Amino acid sequence: MSRALAIQANAPATGDTGALLLQRRCACGQAASELTGACDDCQREQMLGLQARLAIGASDDPLEIEADRAAAQVLRPDVARTEPSRDAPLSLTRRNSVPATTHQAAAPASVHQTLARAGEPLAPATRAFFEPRFGHDFGKVRVHRDGLAARSAREVQAQAYTVGQALVFASGQYDPHSVNGKALLAHELAHVVQQSAASPRAVQRAVVRQGALSIHIDYGPVVLVPDADRADHAIGQIAAFTGAPPPAAQETTIRALTADAQKWLMFALTLVSDNIAAASTLDRGVATQRLVDHAGSALHVPQPDPARAFVREAMRVSGWSETAQAQRLSAPVDPDLSAIDTIVNPPPSTGAIGDPLDAAALNARLPPALTHLLTTLDPAGRANVGTRSLSAFQAIGDVVQTEARSFFAPYADTAIGNLYDLQPAWHASANIFDVGTLTPTAAQRRGYLSNRAEIIGRSDTTSSIVNDANIFADVHFESTRATDRTELAGIVATMEADPAIAPVVDRLIQHTGRKTGTGSATRIGLVTDFDADQRSACADHWVGIDTLCHEVLHALVHPDFVATAGRVAFPQVIREGFTEVLGVQLFNDRIVPKANADAAFKTTLETGVTGAPCPAPVAATIGYGSAGSGAEDIRTRVHDENFRAAYFLGRPDLAGLPP
């Protein structure tokens, strides 16, 4: 049996959770320091700059067993082997590859002398045979088979041994053309993969952070599965993960995938199954089907994956990220839960919840109040109109989109079907348009009026634009009642048909930012003029950036969260309040501070703006009346993580809202 030689580091490793960090004895066998992992003698050698020791791995080391298995997998059907089992799971490294009490003997001097020699490269035909089977470049491998090499192998009692890229063979053992020689060489090449810079411990094993969660990566079980075996392996993974063989249709789909897609699926299944404890409520069958359906159109490869794009993609597509991020959070309880219910289901001013609507009072009070808001905001009365640069906002749309992804991680981009992972990629900059070019339809006018009616009706204080407060509370209006919604729709329809009001609404639509469409059809409309008597071009540009933040957030909301609006009496808290709070957070807590601290970033944001460089931007305030203030009250009660998980992951219950 061959034996592997593992280099024992002289200094404590960093960033590696492998078994060598758990070893309690020095490589030489003496008691080791808890801090350095080396004995006093070896530490002295380190300080003197002496060469690292080589420790001889035991013949029953799990790495040896896995090398046998890897060789058997790679050589099938070229070399028939009965041991180890062909059905054994393939894994190059184990988490506890060296038990804490294992004594490893130091390598003899002949080993060091052999490794100091140049060796010879593998023959081209040998590389051509093994490289596609291992999926590994063996161009740096060097074979040692001279007299000194044979003596070193004899002294460590091995037919062959491996250190890094060096393969050392006993006399007569290097014979890549014979059945037994090829098997031995395959075993040693498996050790090369184990010990190389691209080994499981360096690349295939890692821990990736996703917010407060840790994603453990260990691709050892799948990294050497040959192309021809990938479908069978993935099918076996699914059976083990779900507890049942995959349905016939799913198996057919897997077998029809390309080898690369099957590889993607194997690695993705490994990731999800290894980390399922953090998402224990995930439906395994549904998660598996999502991965199978996605494998053929996957955007990222598992290796190399320096930015962990594959990890994010696999965990998002499977639903693991949504589930795990939400699962670690707790829904609010009383008294916060009751307070939140009062915000989204405001009690009437008099009487009791459930009292019938006073339709006459609603018709008497709401139209004048809504008309007052419309005429107060009507841009037709502006004496001095300034012009915004649409191209200036188009130039920074992607910047705001990127900042939102970073600022709201790990929630903004982990939901299934999220805007950030569309293909072709969705870019805010390419989808910004001038709302002034819109020709409003009757349906758009009714939508605008309904939106403002909800805000006015639920306003609990008066202001320059609100001249009548608590209308809905006073008249017992319930948005959840179909009869009440019908009454409101009648008021809106009557106002929309009024020739004195319709043009005002048209102008307001053409001067209000908006998000239209979904998915790849998502577009963001911005206003291209402003009241120059109220603001300078610089000040207005930063107001426009605040609006852009708001509309980008609209593009990222989870549809399950939006659906909650139909289950509460004050739906504008859901439709606009949460978006307003998050948009202001993005503007005040990320965009503005970064612009103030980074002159280049500020210059980018102000490109094309008259008067730039502009004065330091002013912080935005939360608008949308009681809808905005109510959402902010909810945020302070449930805190940012729950608030964001509710919005981006479609878990309204985490914000105390009805699921």
N, C-alpha and C positions, 0 to 999 in steps of 0.2 A: 504494500500500500504506500502511496506517496504521502509526503508530509509537507505542510505549508510552513513557511517562516514568516512571522509577522514582525515588522519593525516596531519596537516599543519606543514611543516618544520620550525624549529626555525632559521635556517641559510639559506642564499641564496643558491639555488641549483646550481650545475655546470654540464655542459654537457647535459642539458635537455632543450628542447625548448617547453615543455608542457605548458598548460594554466596557471598552478600555478605561473609561472614566470611573468605572465601578470597582476596578481591580484594587485589592487591599494589600497586595504584595508587589514589591519592585520586580522588574523584569528579571533581575538576578536571583530572585527567590527570597531575599531578605525582607523584613518588615518595612513598609513604605510609609512616608509622611502623608497625612491626610490632605495636606495642601498641595504637595507636588507630585504625589504618586511614585516617588523614588526614595530609595534608602539613602543614608548619609554618604556612603561610599560613592554611589552613582552621582549624587549631587556634586560631590567634589570633582568627579571626572567631568561633569558638565562644565563646571567653572573653569577647568583646565582646557576646555575645548576638545576633549577626547571624543572619538566616534561613538555614535549610539550603539547600544547593544542590540543584537538580534536574538529574539527568543524563539525557541522551537515550539510550534503548536503541537498539541497532542493529536494522535491519529484518530481519536474519536471526537475531535473538535467539530462542532456543528458546521463550521466552514468547510471541513473535509466532506461531510455528508452532503452538503449542498453542492459542492464541486462535482461530486459523483453524479448527483441528480442532473446538474446542468450539462455535464458531458453526455449523459444518457439521452437527454432531450435533444441536444445538438446533433448527435450522431444518428438518431433514428431516421430512416431504417438502415443506414449504412453499416452500423455496428450493432449487432444484437447483444443486448445485455439483460441479464435476469436480475441483477442487483445493482443499484437500488431500483425500486419499483418505478415503472414508467408513469404511473398515475400519481406519484407523490407530488405535492405542491412544490413548485420551483421557487427557491428563495436563496439568494446569494449570501445574505447575512441574517443573523438572528439578533434580536434585541439584547440578549444576554449571551453573546458568543464566547466570552471568557468568564467562567464563574469566579466569584470574588476570592475563593480560596485556592484557585488553580496555581500550581507551581510550574513555571516554565523555565526550562534549562537554557542557559546561555549558549549561543552557537559557537562551535570551535573556530580556531583561527583560520582553518582551511576555507571556511565559508566566506570570511571577509576577503581572503586572498583571491578566491574565485570571482567574487563580485567586483573586484577591482579591475578585472580583465575586460576586454572589449566584447568578446563573444561574437556570434555570427547571427545575421538576420534570418528570419524564416524564408524559405524558398517561395518564390512567387506563386507556385501552384498550391503550396500549403496555405498561404494567406488567402488565395482565391477560394479555397474550400471552406476555411473556418470563418472568415470575416463576415460573409452574409448570414451565416448561421448564428453567430454570436451578436451580430449588429455592432461590431466593435472593430476599430482600426488597430491592427497588430503590427503596424510599421515600425514601432520602436522596440518591439520584443527582440531580445537577444538570447541565443541558445548557447549554453556552455556544456561541452561534452568531451573535454580533453582529460588528461590524466588527473590534473588537480581537481577538476570538477567531479570526476568519478570518486576520488578520495574523499572530498567533502560530503558527497552523497552517502558514501559508506559510513562516514563518521557520525552522520545524523540518522543513520539506519533508514534510508529512504531510496526508493527507485528514482525519485526526482523530487525537487522542491522548487518553490517559486518565491522570489522576493521582488516586488514591484514588477518591472518589465523583464526581469532576468529569469530564465528557465534553466535549471541545472539538472543534468541527468547522470545517473550511474552508468557504468560501462555497459554498452550494448542496449541501453534502454531507449535511446532516441531513434525511432524508426517510424516516421510518419506515413510510410506506405503499407505497413502491415496492420492487421486488424487490432492487435493488442497495442501496438505502438501508437496508432491513431487514437485509441481510447485514452492512453496515458497522456498524450499531448493535449487532448481535449480537456482532460481534468486540470492540467496545469494552466491552460489558457483561461479556464474558468477562474482560477486564482488570480490571473493577471487582471481580469475584469474586476474582481473583488478588491484588489489592492491599488488599482490605477487611480489617477486623479479624478476620473469619472466614475468612481466606484459608488456603490449604494450609500456608503457612509458619507461621501462628499457631495453627491448630487441626488441620488435616489432616496436618500433619507434626510429629512429636514423637518422643521416646524415652522409653519407660516402663520402669522397673526392676521386675524380678520376681526378688527375691533377687539373686544374682550375675549374672543374665542381663539383657540389654537387648533390649527389643522395639521395633523401629523401625516407626513409623507414617508412612505416606505414602499418603493417600487420593486423591491427585491423579488417578490413572488411572480412578477410578470416580465421583468426586463429581458430575460433570455428566452422567452417563449418563441419558437420558430414561427415564421409566417404561416406555414401550413397548419399549425396547431392553434392559431389565435381564435378562430371561431369556436372550436371545442372548449378552449380554456374560458372564453367569455361566457359560454353557455353554462359551464360548470360553476363559474362565479355567481351567476344569477341564481342557479339552483341553491347554492349555499347561502346566498344573501336573503332570498325570499322564502326558502324552505320548501320549494317545489320547482320542478323543471319548468323552463319557460314555455309559454303557449306555442303551439306549432307555428303560428304566423310570425311570432317574434323570432323564433329560431330560424325560420326561412329568411327573415330580414337580415339577421346577423350573418348568416352564411353568404348572403348576396353582397355584403359590404366589401369594399376594397381592403387589402391588408392593412393599409394605413388607418382606415376607419375602424377596423377591428382592434388595432393597437390602441387607438384613442379610447375605444370602449373599455378595453381591459384596464387601462390605467385609470379611467374615470370610475369604474366599478371598484377598483382597489381603494381609491381615495374615499369614496362614499362609505364603503363597508368598514374601512378602518376607523372612520370617525363618526359612526352612526350613533354612538352613545350621546353625543351632543345634540342629536336631532332624533331622539328616540320616538317621537310622535310622527315622524315622516312615514308616509305610506310607501313601503318598499317596492311594491309592485308598480305603483304609479311612477316612482322615481326611476326604476329600471326602464320602464317604457319610454320615459322622457329621454334618457341617455341613448337608448337604441335608436329612437327617432332622430336624434340630433347628430349622432356619430358621423353620418354621411355628409353633413354640411358644417362640421366643426370648424371653428376659426383658428384655433391654436393647437400646437403640437405639445405632447407631454415632455419631450426632450429634444433640444434644450429649451428650458423655460425660465430664463433668468428673471423675468418680470413677474413670474407666477400667473401669467395670463391664462394658461391652461387650467391651473388650479381654480381660479375664479370662475372660469367658464363652466367647468364640470360641476362645481358645487352650486353654482347658480341654476344651471339647467336642470339638475336633478331635484331642485327644491330644497336641498340641504341648507343652503345659506339662509333662505327665508325662514325655514323651520327652526334652525339652530339659534339664529339671532333672536327670534321671538321667544323661543322656549326658555331662554335664560332670564327673561324678564317676567315680572309679576304684575298682574292687573291690579289697579287701585281698589281699595276697599273703603268702607265708611270710616270717617265722615266725608272723605274726598269724593267717593262714588256718588253719594247723594247730592253733593254740591255740584258736581259735573252734570248730573241729570237735570238739576234746576237750570243750569246754563243753557242746555240744548232743548229743554222742555220747560220753558218759563211758565210759571203759574199765572193765572189770570189776576188782574188787579182786584177784582171783587168776585164773589161767588166761589165756585169750586171747579177744579179741572173736570172737563167733560160737559160743562154747561153749554147749551147751544149757542151758535154764532148769532150775534146781533147784526144781521146783514144790513139793516137800515143805517146803523151807526157806522159800519165799515164803509158803505157807499158815500156817506156824508163827510167822513173825515179823510179817507185815504186819497181820493183824487186831488183835492186842493193841496195836500201836503206833498204829493208826488209832483204836481205841477210846479210848486214852489222850488223844489230841488232842481227840476229840469231848467227852469228859467234862470235860476241863480248860476247854474253851471254852463249855460249856453255860451259857446265861444263866439257867437255872432257879435257880441257886444264889445269885443276887444278892439281898442283903438290902435294899438301898436303891436303888430304880429312879427315875431321873430321866426327864423327858419332853422330847424334841426337838420343835421346831416344824416340821412339814412345810411349812407356808406360808412359813416363813423361807427354806427351801431353794428352794422354787418361785419365790420372788421373785428369787433370785440365779442361777438356772440359766442364764438367757440371758447374764448377766454373765460367768460362767465360760466359756461357749461362745464368746463374743466374744474373751475374753482368750486362749483356746487358739488361735483362728484367727490372731490377731496374733502371738502368741509363737512359733508353729510355722510361720509363713510362711517361704518360699513353698511349703511341702509340704502343710500340713494341708488346704488348700482348692483345690488344683490338680488333684487326681485326677479322672478321668472318673466321673461319677455321684456326686460327693462330696455329703455330707450338707448342706453349706452352700448348695448351689445347688438344693435341692429346691423345687418349686412345687406347692402353696403351701409357703411357707417352714417349715422345721422349727424349733421352739423348745424348748430343753431345759426351760424353765420350765413349759411346758404339758404336759410328758411325764414329770414326776417323780411317782412314786407311793410309797406306804408298803409296804415289803416285809412288814410285819407283817400286812397284810391277805391275804397269799397263803395258799392252802390247798395245800401241796406235794403233788405227785403222786409216784407211784413212780418215774417217769422222772426227775423233778427230784431226788429223793433219790439215785438212782443217779448222776446227773451230779455232785452235790455230793461224794459219796463218792469217785468216780473222780478228781475234781480234787484232793481232799485226799490221796488215796492216792499220786498222782504226786508231790506236794510232799513228803510224808513219806518215800516210797521213795527219793527222790533227795537228801534232806537228808544232808549230810556231817558235821554236828555235832549234838550233843544240846542241848536247851534245856528250858524249863518245859513246852513242849507237844510236844517231840520226845524220846522216851525211848529210841529205837533208831535209830542212824545207819547210812547206807550199805547199806540193805537191798537195793536193786536192784542195786548194784554187786557185793554179795557173792553174790547168787543168780543172777547173769548174766541179769537181766531186760532184754529188748530191746523197747522200745515199737514198733519197726518190724516185729517178727515177729508175724504173725497168731496163732500158737499162744500166744505170751506174752500178747497182749491178751485172748485168750479165757480164759486162766487168771485174769487180773486181773478180768475181767468176772464170772467165777464167784464170786470172793471178795466183790466188791461186791454182787452179787445176794443172796448169803447174808446179809450184814450188813444189807442193806436190809430183808430179810424178818424180821429179828430184832425182836420186839415191844419189846425193851428198848432197842434202838438207834434204831429208826425215829422215835419221838417226839423224841429228842435231835436228830436230823438235821433234823426239821421246825422245831424252835425255832431252830437255827442258820441255816437258810435264811431264816427270818423276821427274822434279825438280821445279815444279810450283804448289803451293797450288790450290785447286779447290773444288767447291761444286757440287755434283752430285745428281740427283733425286729430288723429291719433297715430301712433306708430311712425312709420316712415313718411306719412302724410302730415305730420305735425308741422304747423307753421306758427310763427310769432309775429303779431302785428304791433307796430309801434307808431306813435304820433310824430309827425315831422314839422310841426310848428308849435309855438308857445306864446304866451302873453309876455311880451318884452317889457311891459310896464311893471310886471311883478318879479321877473327874474332876468339875470344876464344869461348870455349863451353858455357860459361856463356852469353857472348854477343849474340851468335847465338840463344841460347834458348829464349832470350827475343825478338829477331827478329821473332822467331817462334810463340811466343805468339801474337805479332802484326798481323802476318798472320792469326792466329786462330781467332782473333777478326774480321778480314776482312771476313773470310769465314762464320762465324756465322751470320754476317750481311747479307750475300748473302742468307742464309737460311731463313731469316725473311722478306725479301722484299715482298711487295704485288704484285700479278701478274698483277693487273691493272696498276701499275707503270711501270713494265717491258715492258708492251705493248706499252708504250709511245715511246720506242726506235724506233719503226717502223714509227713514225710520225715526226721525226726530221732528219736533215742532218748529225748531229754528234751524232750517237746513243751511242757511248762509254761514253759520259757524263752520260747517263742514266744507262747503263749496268755496268760500273765500277766506274765512277767518284763519284756518290753519295755514293756507297758502301765504296769506299776508304775514303771519308771524314768522314763518320760515324764510320768506323772501327778505324781510327786514333783518333777520338774523344773518343771512348770507351777506347782505349789504353792509350792515353795521359792524359785524364781528369778523368778517373775512376781507371783503373787497376794500373797504375804507382803510382799515388798519394796514393792510398790505400796501395800498397806494401811498399812505403817509410814510411808511418805512422804506419803500423801494421806489426810488425816483424813476427807474426804467419801467417798472410796472405802471406807474401813474402816467408816464408819457404814452405808453401803449394804449391805455384806456382813453386818453384825451387826443389821440391822433385825429387831425381833421377838424378840431373844434376851434372856433373863433375865440381868441383871447387866451389860448393855452400858452404856457402852463397856467392852470387854473389855481385859485386859492384852495386850501384844504377843504375837502367836501364836508358838508354838514350831515350829521347822522339823521337817518330817516325815523319817522314815528309810525306806529301801527295805526292804520286807517280802517275803513269799513265799519265804523261805528261799533255797535254792540257785538257784531259778529267778530270783529278783530279783537276787541277787549275780552270777549268771552273765551276765544281761543287762547289768548295769552294767559288767562286765569287757569284754564285747563293745563297749559304747559307748566305753570309754576307748581301745580298740584302733582302732576305725574312725572315731571322732570323731562329733560331733553331726550333721553334714550327712548323712553316709552312713547313720547310724542312723535318722534321721528319714525319709530318702528310702525306705529299706527298708520302714518301717512304713506311711507314708502313701501312697506311690506304688506299693506292691506290687513292690518290687525287692529281694528278700531277698539276692540275690547281692552287693549293695553293702555288706551287713553280714557277708559271709563265709558266708552260709547257702545251702543248696542251692536253686536256682531251681525 
